[in-house]
Structure formats: C-alpha cells, structure tokens
C-alpha cells in the first residue's frame, strides 16, 4: 500500500518563471526578490499517498528558506520528516489536519497525546510537536486559515540560567502550552545517562573503553581507529571528526608542547553543531600519529582515488573511505550538490554495527553503544582525571566546570554540571584518576 513519502530535490533553483510563448517552452527566469538566495541544495518535498504534492507543507518549507538566516539542509530535512510523521498519523486515524470540530479533537493536540505515549525524551518530544506547532502558526498567520478553536497558546515566563562562569541570571522566554511535557521524572537522576545536546549519552566505563579500543585495533581500520582516538581524547562529535582537513594538521609540534589547539566551526572548513566556533584540544602524541597517517601510502592512495578534487589540496578531508569518498560532506563542500543524499556518517554507524560489535562479541565482550557516547566518555574521563586536584584544593569545582565547558563547547554550564552529577550518582563506577592519559595510552602503546 502506498504511503506518504519524502523526496529531495538535489538542487532547487529559485526564480520567477516568465513564459514568453503560450504554446512554447520559451521560459525566462528572473530573480525572485522574496528570497535571499537563488538556489538551495537538497530541498525536501513531501508527497501524498497518490504521489501528488502535499502543498501546504511544501509551501511552508519554502517559507522557511525565505528567512535571511537559512536553515541548514539537515535541519530543514528534520522539519520535513516531523511533518511527514504528523501527516501519516492523521491519515491512519482519519483526521483532517485542517479541521478542529471540537476542542478535544484539535489535530495537533491529538498528535501530542500520541507522542506522549511513545515515552520519547523531552527534547525529542518538543522537537516533534514543535515542528507541527510552527506549521500551524504559519497556516494561521500566513495562509489565513481559520480554526474554530485556538490551536495553541503562548505565555511568557522567566527562567534562571547560569552563564559559562557559573553566575545565575534570568531571561524572559516564550513557551507554548502544547510543547510542555507532563513528565515529573528527572531523566538525569533516574537514568544512567547524561543529556548533552538534547541526546542521552552513556559514558563508557574504563573496562568498556579498553574493550572497545582493543576490538577496534583488531579491525585494522586505521581511519576508524584514529577517529575513535580523537573522539575519546578530544570529545569531538562525529560530524567534526570526519570533516577535519589536512590543513588542520600542518603545525610543527615543539618538544615542549603537550596540547595542540584546532579551531573548528564557522569558516574553518570543519563542521560543528549549529556551526558554533569552538576549539579542539589535541594531545600532542595523537596529533603526531595523524601527521604520520597523512603521509602514509594508505592515506595518499585514498586521496588519489577521490573524484572530488579541491583547488587547495590542504582542504582534502583527513579521512576518506576505500572509494575515496568522505564519511561526512561538510557544509562548505562545493561538491555537496552532486549528492542526492550527502554522506552524513552512515558508513561510520554501519562499521560499528556490522564490524566492531561483531569483534566485540567474538572477544566475549559484547556491548551496545553509539559513536556519540564517546563524547560523554571524554567528558567523564576529564572529570575523573581532575577530581583529585579538586579534593586537594588545587582546583575549584567552578574552574573544573569552566575548563570542561570550554573543551566540550557547552553554551550552558548546566550541561557541564551533569557530568559532575553523573559521577556523584555513580560512585561505584569511579575510575583511577590517571586513567585518562596514562593507563589508556599504555594499553594503546602510544
């Protein structure tokens, strides 16, 4: 049975067509002043069951790219996916999304009730229902669609927050009744995880880290080995690790240097979440290993296989697949437009699922984890490596939080505090203070 679906237009040209000949195909394209751009890559289009366009949703997606601050294609794709899920829900339950005959039958609130039964995390729930709520706001404000009942209400409230220095402030925020969750459970207290970036992360214990690193060495996949090292020793996200370029490893290391700083984010050719500018702190020994890898025949062969040649050789990706393709296509990559679906880490996830976990099982250490959990692992390693300084009075908690916040690129100090709270909740899992840079390195023979 056919179902609503999402497709992508590889490159959407934005213009106003003028037909010169009524019976011909002579079309003149003129600039459309409603948009700040004349092209958008990988634009999502939503289709109904009969493969016609879901016009309301697609006009809304077009409206989103009229904004001066363009949504990232990945962000727009998530919005489209969330709207598609809502449309499928309405179709399955015979709900007209443009009608609210009774207050209790408002489509967006029925969908909210459905989402609450799925036990999603608060952040995921708010993203899903928020996309639908914003769509209804657009229908009302820009399409002048009238509903019998108010679809959602906005209130203003003041919430406390801490800046990166630990000082408390209050800010006025607007909130929607439909996006509020009735959950009273504190996930960070009752769940063996850390909420970071809206996702649940599960730090690996010392034993788990050794098992994973031992298993990955057995795969002989040097790119994945180095990528895992970078994740565990810098806390970088996968999109950052796999968009690192050769230019980031040109620094001639001095004997006195223990840490090499690499700037990432906006205008650095290395992606970060929301293009936020940040700094990676690379251990000198790991930086050297990567410099050696770059000059290796294996890395050179992969770069020579690549069909996407940059004018500046230094912009070549650090890691490429056996076919010479990037694991992630950076936002600034001029070749993104050639992909129907730009690479965004699926090969890495497949490696973990089909190769690494198989080796873990063979060595009798099966475990379930994601690449992103390595980021939380770095955070906990950093806390464990410095807590003895706090206990000795040589480092304050606020200094530790500030340092970790800087290294992990946290905008909200509350997120950083979760790493300390996690350790206090899991005292039985505390590891030796020297594990971070001593025992782990000894195991790796580096």
PEBELGI-V591156 format. One record per residue. N is the residue number from 1. RES is the residue in one small letter. NEAR is the number of other ideal C-beta (glycine too) atoms within 10 Angstrom. D_LAST is the distance of its C-alpha to the last C-alpha in Angstrom with 2 decimals. Layout:
BEGIN
N&RES&NEAR&D_LAST  N&RES&NEAR&D_LAST
END
This chain:
BEGIN
1&x&3&56.27  2&x&9&55.24  3&x&12&53.34  4&x&20&52.56  5&x&14&49.51  6&x&17&47.36  7&x&12&46.90  8&x&18&45.32  9&x&13&46.87  10&x&14&44.24  11&x&13&45.86  12&x&17&48.75  13&x&10&51.08  14&x&18&53.01  15&x&14&56.51  16&x&11&60.19  17&x&9&61.91  18&x&10&65.41  19&x&11&67.45  20&x&9&69.87  21&x&8&71.77  22&x&6&72.74  23&x&6&72.77  24&x&8&70.00  25&x&7&66.28  26&x&10&66.43  27&x&11&64.04  28&x&10&63.15  29&x&12&59.93  30&x&9&60.18  31&x&10&57.64  32&x&14&57.62  33&x&7&57.74  34&x&10&56.81  35&x&17&53.17  36&x&12&50.85  37&x&12&49.21  38&x&12&50.60  39&x&12&47.82  40&x&20&45.42  41&x&16&42.72  42&x&19&42.44  43&x&22&45.39  44&x&21&46.01  45&x&17&49.53  46&x&21&50.89  47&x&19&53.46  48&x&16&56.09  49&x&14&56.82  50&x&7&59.28  51&x&10&56.63  52&x&8&58.46  53&x&12&56.62  54&x&22&56.28  55&x&10&57.87  56&x&18&57.47  57&x&26&53.73  58&x&17&53.21  59&x&14&55.34  60&x&23&53.27  61&x&22&50.03  62&x&16&51.74  63&x&14&52.75  64&x&17&49.11  65&x&17&48.25  66&x&13&51.23  67&x&10&49.37  68&x&7&48.23  69&x&5&44.77  70&x&15&43.96  71&x&15&42.18  72&x&13&38.95  73&x&19&39.66  74&x&12&37.34  75&x&12&39.31  76&x&18&42.61  77&x&19&41.59  78&x&16&40.90  79&x&21&44.32  80&x&24&45.91  81&x&15&44.26  82&x&18&45.46  83&x&26&48.96  84&x&20&48.98  85&x&18&48.14  86&x&24&51.04  87&x&23&53.38  88&x&14&52.57  89&x&17&53.27  90&x&18&56.60  91&x&14&57.62  92&x&10&56.86  93&x&11&58.87  94&x&6&61.68  95&x&17&61.02  96&x&10&62.28  97&x&23&59.61  98&x&14&62.34  99&x&12&64.65  100&x&21&64.73  101&x&11&68.07  102&x&9&67.35  103&x&10&65.10  104&x&10&63.37  105&x&14&63.01  106&x&23&61.04  107&x&21&58.48  108&x&19&55.55  109&x&18&56.23  110&x&17&56.61  111&x&22&53.22  112&x&21&51.84  113&x&9&53.23  114&x&16&51.60  115&x&20&48.15  116&x&14&48.46  117&x&7&48.97  118&x&9&45.56  119&x&8&43.66  120&x&16&41.38  121&x&17&39.28  122&x&15&41.33  123&x&15&39.43  124&x&14&39.78  125&x&19&43.43  126&x&19&44.16  127&x&16&42.66  128&x&23&44.76  129&x&26&48.01  130&x&15&47.41  131&x&19&47.40  132&x&26&50.72  133&x&21&52.18  134&x&16&51.39  135&x&21&53.03  136&x&21&56.16  137&x&15&56.22  138&x&17&56.28  139&x&20&59.04  140&x&15&61.14  141&x&9&60.49  142&x&11&60.33  143&x&13&62.12  144&x&7&64.78  145&x&13&64.52  146&x&9&66.57  147&x&16&65.72  148&x&12&68.20  149&x&12&65.76  150&x&11&63.08  151&x&20&59.81  152&x&18&57.65  153&x&9&58.13  154&x&11&56.10  155&x&10&55.94  156&x&8&54.50  157&x&10&52.69  158&x&9&50.62  159&x&10&47.19  160&x&9&45.05  161&x&14&41.54  162&x&15&39.03  163&x&11&37.69  164&x&14&34.15  165&x&10&35.27  166&x&16&36.58  167&x&10&40.28  168&x&9&42.60  169&x&10&44.84  170&x&10&47.13  171&x&9&47.55  172&x&8&50.29  173&x&11&49.27  174&x&8&51.33  175&x&13&50.86  176&x&17&52.52  177&x&13&54.08  178&x&20&52.93  179&x&17&49.22  180&x&14&49.34  181&x&16&47.97  182&x&5&49.86  183&x&13&46.72  184&x&5&46.77  185&x&10&43.58  186&x&8&40.61  187&x&14&37.73  188&x&17&35.13  189&x&9&36.82  190&x&9&37.76  191&x&14&34.86  192&x&12&31.34  193&x&18&30.01  194&x&22&29.57  195&x&19&31.77  196&x&19&29.85  197&x&16&31.35  198&x&13&34.15  199&x&16&31.99  200&x&19&31.11  201&x&22&27.38  202&x&18&26.04  203&x&26&22.85  204&x&21&20.72  205&x&16&20.53  206&x&19&17.51  207&x&12&18.51  208&x&17&19.15  209&x&22&15.80  210&x&17&14.12  211&x&19&16.88  212&x&24&16.50  213&x&17&12.80  214&x&15&13.51  215&x&21&16.59  216&x&22&15.32  217&x&17&12.92  218&x&14&16.23  219&x&14&18.00  220&x&8&16.17  221&x&16&17.04  222&x&15&14.34  223&x&21&16.38  224&x&21&16.50  225&x&18&12.84  226&x&18&12.11  227&x&24&15.29  228&x&23&14.37  229&x&23&11.14  230&x&27&13.61  231&x&21&16.19  232&x&22&14.41  233&x&24&12.86  234&x&24&16.00  235&x&23&18.81  236&x&28&20.12  237&x&22&22.76  238&x&22&22.64  239&x&18&25.39  240&x&26&23.38  241&x&27&20.11  242&x&28&22.19  243&x&26&24.41  244&x&25&21.85  245&x&19&23.00  246&x&19&21.85  247&x&16&23.58  248&x&21&21.16  249&x&19&18.39  250&x&10&20.62  251&x&14&19.75  252&x&6&18.95  253&x&15&16.34  254&x&9&17.68  255&x&6&15.94  256&x&6&17.42  257&x&12&16.21  258&x&13&13.78  259&x&12&15.14  260&x&19&16.69  261&x&11&19.71  262&x&20&20.95  263&x&13&24.55  264&x&25&25.47  265&x&18&28.82  266&x&15&32.28  267&x&9&32.60  268&x&22&28.86  269&x&20&28.80  270&x&27&26.20  271&x&26&27.91  272&x&20&27.98  273&x&14&30.39  274&x&11&33.82  275&x&14&32.33  276&x&12&31.57  277&x&12&29.95  278&x&20&26.75  279&x&15&23.47  280&x&23&19.86  281&x&17&17.50  282&x&24&14.17  283&x&19&11.24  284&x&16&10.96  285&x&15&7.25  286&x&20&8.36  287&x&18&11.59  288&x&15&10.42  289&x&18&8.89  290&x&20&12.32  291&x&15&14.21  292&x&9&13.08  293&x&17&14.08  294&x&15&17.36  295&x&8&18.36  296&x&11&17.68  297&x&7&20.91  298&x&10&20.19  299&x&20&20.11  300&x&11&23.00  301&x&12&25.02  302&x&20&24.81  303&x&16&25.96  304&x&10&28.77  305&x&13&29.88  306&x&17&30.31  307&x&9&34.00  308&x&16&33.44  309&x&11&33.06  310&x&16&32.78  311&x&6&34.87  312&x&10&31.91  313&x&11&29.04  314&x&12&26.59  315&x&16&27.71  316&x&19&26.28  317&x&26&24.10  318&x&25&20.34  319&x&22&20.44  320&x&21&23.42  321&x&17&24.64  322&x&12&25.61  323&x&10&28.99  324&x&15&27.69  325&x&18&28.60  326&x&23&26.86  327&x&25&25.79  328&x&23&27.59  329&x&22&30.37  330&x&22&30.20  331&x&19&33.42  332&x&15&33.95  333&x&21&33.42  334&x&11&36.80  335&x&16&36.36  336&x&18&36.47  337&x&13&40.21  338&x&14&39.80  339&x&17&38.29  340&x&9&40.62  341&x&11&37.74  342&x&21&34.80  343&x&17&31.39  344&x&19&30.08  345&x&17&27.18  346&x&11&29.20  347&x&18&26.93  348&x&23&23.94  349&x&15&26.15  350&x&10&27.42  351&x&21&23.99  352&x&19&23.33  353&x&11&26.85  354&x&9&27.36  355&x&16&24.02  356&x&21&21.41  357&x&17&24.04  358&x&13&25.43  359&x&17&22.25  360&x&22&22.04  361&x&12&25.63  362&x&11&25.12  363&x&11&22.58  364&x&7&25.16  365&x&15&23.32  366&x&11&25.45  367&x&15&25.21  368&x&9&26.60  369&x&18&24.74  370&x&17&24.60  371&x&20&21.98  372&x&19&23.66  373&x&21&22.94  374&x&28&19.29  375&x&24&20.84  376&x&26&22.57  377&x&24&19.48  378&x&24&17.83  379&x&27&21.12  380&x&26&21.29  381&x&22&17.76  382&x&20&18.86  383&x&22&22.15  384&x&21&20.80  385&x&17&18.46  386&x&18&21.58  387&x&17&24.49  388&x&13&24.48  389&x&14&25.27  390&x&15&28.13  391&x&10&29.38  392&x&8&29.42  393&x&7&31.33  394&x&10&28.84  395&x&15&28.34  396&x&12&31.05  397&x&12&30.83  398&x&12&32.11  399&x&14&29.41  400&x&19&26.70  401&x&22&28.50  402&x&16&28.93  403&x&15&25.28  404&x&23&24.18  405&x&22&27.11  406&x&14&26.09  407&x&19&22.52  408&x&22&23.87  409&x&21&26.92  410&x&21&29.50  411&x&13&33.08  412&x&13&34.45  413&x&20&33.18  414&x&16&34.56  415&x&19&31.76  416&x&25&29.20  417&x&18&31.34  418&x&20&30.91  419&x&25&27.33  420&x&18&28.74  421&x&13&31.63  422&x&23&29.47  423&x&18&27.69  424&x&8&31.10  425&x&15&32.44  426&x&13&29.68  427&x&7&29.35  428&x&5&28.83  429&x&15&25.57  430&x&15&24.11  431&x&19&20.60  432&x&12&19.21  433&x&14&18.83  434&x&14&15.35  435&x&18&13.97  436&x&22&13.22  437&x&14&10.38  438&x&12&9.91  439&x&15&10.66  440&x&20&9.22  441&x&16&5.64  442&x&11&6.58  443&x&14&8.06  444&x&18&5.50  445&x&6&3.79  446&x&12&0.00
END
